[in-house]
Amino acid sequence: MNFKQYILENNLGIINDEYSFKDITTIGCGGKIKCLYIPKSIEALAKAFKYIKEKNLSYFIIANGSNILASDSLHNEIVIWVKKLDYTYVFLENSIKISAFYPTIKLAYDLANLEYGDLSFLGGIPGTLGGAIYNNSGAYNDNIGNHILEVEYIDTAGQIKTISNSLCAFGYRRSIFHFIEGIIISATLKIEKIKTKELLEKRRKQRLESQPLDNKSMGSIFKNNPLIPSWKIVDALGLRGFRIGDASVSAKHSNFIINLGKAKASDILAIINLIETRSRLEFGINLIKEITII
Ligand SMILES: Cc1cc2nc3c(=O)[nH]c(=O)nc-3n(C[C@H](O)[C@H](O)[C@H](O)COP(=O)(O)OP(=O)(O)OC[C@H]3O[C@@H](n4cnc5c(N)ncnc54)[C@H](O)[C@@H]3O)c2cc1C
């Protein structure tokens, strides 16, 4: 029995062969997906993941696709699209348990409206809570790791495991989930009563002014090193606005690459490679990518 038969016979969700990565990533490019799996529930996802691991099948997990650049070629791996799973939260004592599939911007606003938080840093970071945990997403000197008490995930045996913050190895755009296989399904965050709506709105406005939010992008391409922000390096190379095909370094924020219409992943990669090579040769600085490339 192949994966598709297993999913359909056990009623574990939908298999689709009509999507491309360009349909499910915020940058809007990337090749066709041979097998897109849309789980119908957490229980179904756990069974499917167990099957994938038992049969040693290759797979990739995607949520909102806000941080992913997928190549233009056909993708034969099973792509597990978790974005469509239900999400909710439940208040506990001094904490809140939130589904990993909760959209982050909505979460920041929902909690601010209830005067709980402070997750105002998340208000301009598109994606899901699970994606934010994977990358320890952050802004304004804050990151999701600062707020997490524990994370629940499905392990390779299809079991639900819980790990505490201290085992999550949160670092700069990094967590334990870069090193272990698992699907994050929820997290418990510490919360306090606090009014953050004004701060959230202010930060949202700042972002609209400083980032190309009207264009398709993946956020920052390169991590900042402690001495110099990456956009300054791109500017010093004279590459602000530089274009290959429909891929362009944003004129508004030079650590963003935008898709002006029909950009190919190969155009974007060519720009990334050019910036990396010139940064190394001209300034001796090795830039490190923030995005996931597959
Ligand atoms: C306009 C714009 C602005 C941005 N600004 C910021 C910013 O200020 N700060 C910042 O940190 N990031 C920023 N980003 C990047 C992006 O928003 C974050 O990385 C976000 O947290 C990704 O979440 P996602 O749900 O889209 O994850 P995806 O892009 O779908 O996935 C990202 C990675 O997480 C893994 N993953 C996702 N969900 C799960 C899960 N449930 N279990 C296990 N692994 C999972 C995927 O396999 C992949 O490797 C920005 C992006 C855009 C487009």
PDBQT file of the ligand as one rigid body, heavy atoms in Angstrom, charges set to zero:
ROOT
HETATM    1  C1  LIG A 301       6.607  40.117   5.273  1.00  0.00    +0.000 C 
HETATM    2  C2  LIG A 301       7.304  39.155   6.199  1.00  0.00    +0.000 A 
HETATM    3  C3  LIG A 301       7.876  39.628   7.372  1.00  0.00    +0.000 A 
HETATM    4  C4  LIG A 301       8.537  38.751   8.240  1.00  0.00    +0.000 A 
HETATM    5  N1  LIG A 301       9.087  39.272   9.386  1.00  0.00    +0.000 NA
HETATM    6  C5  LIG A 301       9.692  38.438  10.256  1.00  0.00    +0.000 A 
HETATM    7  C6  LIG A 301      10.235  38.940  11.495  1.00  0.00    +0.000 A 
HETATM    8  O1  LIG A 301      10.151  40.114  11.809  1.00  0.00    +0.000 OA
HETATM    9  N2  LIG A 301      10.825  38.045  12.329  1.00  0.00    +0.000 N 
HETATM   10  C7  LIG A 301      10.921  36.721  12.039  1.00  0.00    +0.000 A 
HETATM   11  O2  LIG A 301      11.463  35.962  12.850  1.00  0.00    +0.000 OA
HETATM   12  N3  LIG A 301      10.432  36.220  10.874  1.00  0.00    +0.000 NA
HETATM   13  C8  LIG A 301       9.818  37.042   9.984  1.00  0.00    +0.000 A 
HETATM   14  N4  LIG A 301       9.320  36.534   8.808  1.00  0.00    +0.000 N 
HETATM   15  C9  LIG A 301       9.492  35.097   8.479  1.00  0.00    +0.000 C 
HETATM   16  C10 LIG A 301       8.279  34.209   8.868  1.00  0.00    +0.000 C 
HETATM   17  O3  LIG A 301       7.140  35.007   9.028  1.00  0.00    +0.000 OA
HETATM   18  C11 LIG A 301       8.527  33.429  10.147  1.00  0.00    +0.000 C 
HETATM   19  O4  LIG A 301       9.663  32.595  10.026  1.00  0.00    +0.000 OA
HETATM   20  C12 LIG A 301       7.308  32.569  10.534  1.00  0.00    +0.000 C 
HETATM   21  O5  LIG A 301       7.385  32.232  11.888  1.00  0.00    +0.000 OA
HETATM   22  C13 LIG A 301       7.159  31.310   9.694  1.00  0.00    +0.000 C 
HETATM   23  O6  LIG A 301       5.940  30.663  10.052  1.00  0.00    +0.000 OA
HETATM   24  P1  LIG A 301       5.150  29.762   9.001  1.00  0.00    +0.000 P 
HETATM   25  O7  LIG A 301       3.969  29.202   9.691  1.00  0.00    +0.000 OA
HETATM   26  O8  LIG A 301       4.912  30.529   7.758  1.00  0.00    +0.000 OA
HETATM   27  O9  LIG A 301       6.223  28.617   8.738  1.00  0.00    +0.000 OA
HETATM   28  P2  LIG A 301       6.654  27.994   7.322  1.00  0.00    +0.000 P 
HETATM   29  O10 LIG A 301       7.302  29.063   6.513  1.00  0.00    +0.000 OA
HETATM   30  O11 LIG A 301       5.540  27.247   6.733  1.00  0.00    +0.000 OA
HETATM   31  O12 LIG A 301       7.781  26.985   7.812  1.00  0.00    +0.000 OA
HETATM   32  C14 LIG A 301       9.008  27.476   8.326  1.00  0.00    +0.000 C 
HETATM   33  C15 LIG A 301       9.805  26.292   8.898  1.00  0.00    +0.000 C 
HETATM   34  O13 LIG A 301       9.124  25.801  10.047  1.00  0.00    +0.000 OA
HETATM   35  C16 LIG A 301       8.801  24.421   9.893  1.00  0.00    +0.000 C 
HETATM   36  N5  LIG A 301       7.466  24.233  10.490  1.00  0.00    +0.000 N 
HETATM   37  C17 LIG A 301       6.364  24.997  10.288  1.00  0.00    +0.000 A 
HETATM   38  N6  LIG A 301       5.339  24.559  11.040  1.00  0.00    +0.000 NA
HETATM   39  C18 LIG A 301       5.801  23.482  11.738  1.00  0.00    +0.000 A 
HETATM   40  C19 LIG A 301       5.232  22.586  12.689  1.00  0.00    +0.000 A 
HETATM   41  N7  LIG A 301       3.952  22.711  13.093  1.00  0.00    +0.000 N 
HETATM   42  N8  LIG A 301       6.013  21.605  13.184  1.00  0.00    +0.000 NA
HETATM   43  C20 LIG A 301       7.303  21.477  12.809  1.00  0.00    +0.000 A 
HETATM   44  N9  LIG A 301       7.907  22.281  11.914  1.00  0.00    +0.000 NA
HETATM   45  C21 LIG A 301       7.172  23.277  11.387  1.00  0.00    +0.000 A 
HETATM   46  C22 LIG A 301       8.814  24.164   8.379  1.00  0.00    +0.000 C 
HETATM   47  O14 LIG A 301       9.143  22.820   8.078  1.00  0.00    +0.000 OA
HETATM   48  C23 LIG A 301       9.899  25.125   7.906  1.00  0.00    +0.000 C 
HETATM   49  O15 LIG A 301      11.179  24.554   8.025  1.00  0.00    +0.000 OA
HETATM   50  C24 LIG A 301       8.645  37.384   7.914  1.00  0.00    +0.000 A 
HETATM   51  C25 LIG A 301       8.067  36.902   6.730  1.00  0.00    +0.000 A 
HETATM   52  C26 LIG A 301       7.397  37.771   5.879  1.00  0.00    +0.000 A 
HETATM   53  C27 LIG A 301       6.771  37.218   4.612  1.00  0.00    +0.000 C 
ENDROOT
TORSDOF 0
